[in-house]
Amino acid sequence: MSSKDNNITFYSENSALLFSQYQSISFENVHNSWIQVIDFQQCKTALDIGAGSGRDALALKYKKLCVTAIEPSDDLRALGKAFTGDDVTWLNDTLPKLVKVKEKTFDIILVSAV
């Protein structure tokens, strides 16, 4: 089994705990250093790679962005989708290739704790 597969297995097996941990800290607290310098009114799209619980993806959606969330763990992606509802597009994809979005462009690409 590759290290990538081991990582995805870890996130799947611990999805409920990780979801709870991610949700315990606000988007603003985690990303305060850069969100203050972004003119969100000039941005239309965002890609959240390793979206986990969907906390950041939903926060970006609330900033009026069209958000695509990438999460390779089926279990964590399911929890994230349940949290964000239809407000965020979720895809099963992995780094480094990101096959499902490689032809697309985004105004903001978030790679946090990946």
C-alpha positions in Angstrom: 0.0 0.0 0.0 1.4 3.4 -0.9 1.8 6.2 1.6 -0.9 8.1 -0.2 -3.3 5.2 0.3 -2.3 5.0 3.9 -3.0 8.7 4.4 -6.5 8.4 2.8 -7.2 5.3 5.0 -6.2 7.2 8.1 -8.6 10.1 7.2 -11.4 7.7 6.4 -11.0 5.6 9.6 -10.8 8.8 11.8 -13.3 10.9 9.8 -15.7 11.6 12.7 -13.0 12.7 15.1 -11.2 14.8 12.4 -14.5 16.4 11.4 -15.1 17.4 15.0 -11.6 18.8 15.4 -11.8 20.8 12.1 -15.2 22.3 13.1 -13.9 23.3 16.5 -11.9 26.1 15.0 -13.4 28.9 12.8 -12.3 29.6 9.3 -11.4 33.2 10.4 -9.1 32.0 13.2 -7.3 29.6 10.9 -7.0 31.9 7.9 -6.9 35.4 9.5 -3.4 36.1 8.1 -4.5 36.1 4.5 -8.3 36.7 4.3 -7.8 40.3 5.3 -5.8 41.1 2.1 -8.1 39.4 -0.4 -10.7 41.4 -2.2 -13.4 38.8 -2.3 -15.6 41.0 -4.5 -13.0 40.5 -7.3 -13.1 36.7 -6.9 -15.6 34.4 -8.4 -14.3 30.9 -7.9 -12.4 28.9 -5.2 -10.8 25.5 -5.0 -10.4 23.9 -1.6 -7.9 21.1 -1.9 -8.1 18.6 1.0 -11.4 20.1 2.0 -11.9 17.8 5.0 -15.0 18.9 7.0 -16.0 21.6 4.5 -15.5 24.4 7.1 -13.4 26.4 4.7 -15.3 25.6 1.6 -18.6 26.8 3.2 -16.9 29.9 4.5 -15.7 30.7 1.0 -19.2 30.1 -0.3 -20.6 32.6 2.2 -18.1 35.1 0.7 -20.1 34.6 -2.6 -17.7 32.3 -4.3 -18.5 29.3 -6.4 -16.5 26.6 -4.5 -15.2 23.2 -5.6 -14.0 21.0 -2.7 -11.5 18.2 -3.3 -11.4 15.4 -0.7 -10.0 11.9 -1.4 -11.4 10.3 1.8 -14.9 8.9 1.0 -15.9 9.1 4.7 -14.7 12.6 5.3 -16.0 13.8 2.0 -19.5 12.4 2.9 -19.4 14.4 6.2 -18.3 17.5 4.4 -21.0 17.2 1.8 -23.6 16.7 4.6 -22.3 19.9 6.3 -22.2 22.1 3.2 -25.2 20.7 1.4 -25.6 21.7 -2.2 -23.7 25.0 -1.6 -20.3 23.4 -2.5 -19.4 21.0 -5.4 -17.4 18.1 -3.9 -15.0 15.9 -6.0 -13.0 12.8 -5.2 -9.5 13.6 -6.4 -6.0 13.6 -5.2 -2.7 15.5 -5.4 -0.5 15.8 -7.2 -2.4 15.3 -10.5 -5.9 16.7 -9.6 -7.3 15.1 -12.7 -10.8 16.3 -12.3 -9.9 20.0 -12.1 -6.6 20.2 -14.1 -8.2 22.1 -17.0 -10.0 24.6 -14.8 -8.9 27.9 -13.3 -9.8 29.4 -9.9 -9.4 32.8 -8.4 -8.5 31.3 -5.0 -6.8 27.9 -4.3 -6.7 26.9 -0.7 -4.3 24.1 0.3 -4.5 24.1 4.1 -2.9 21.4 6.3 -2.5 19.1 3.4 
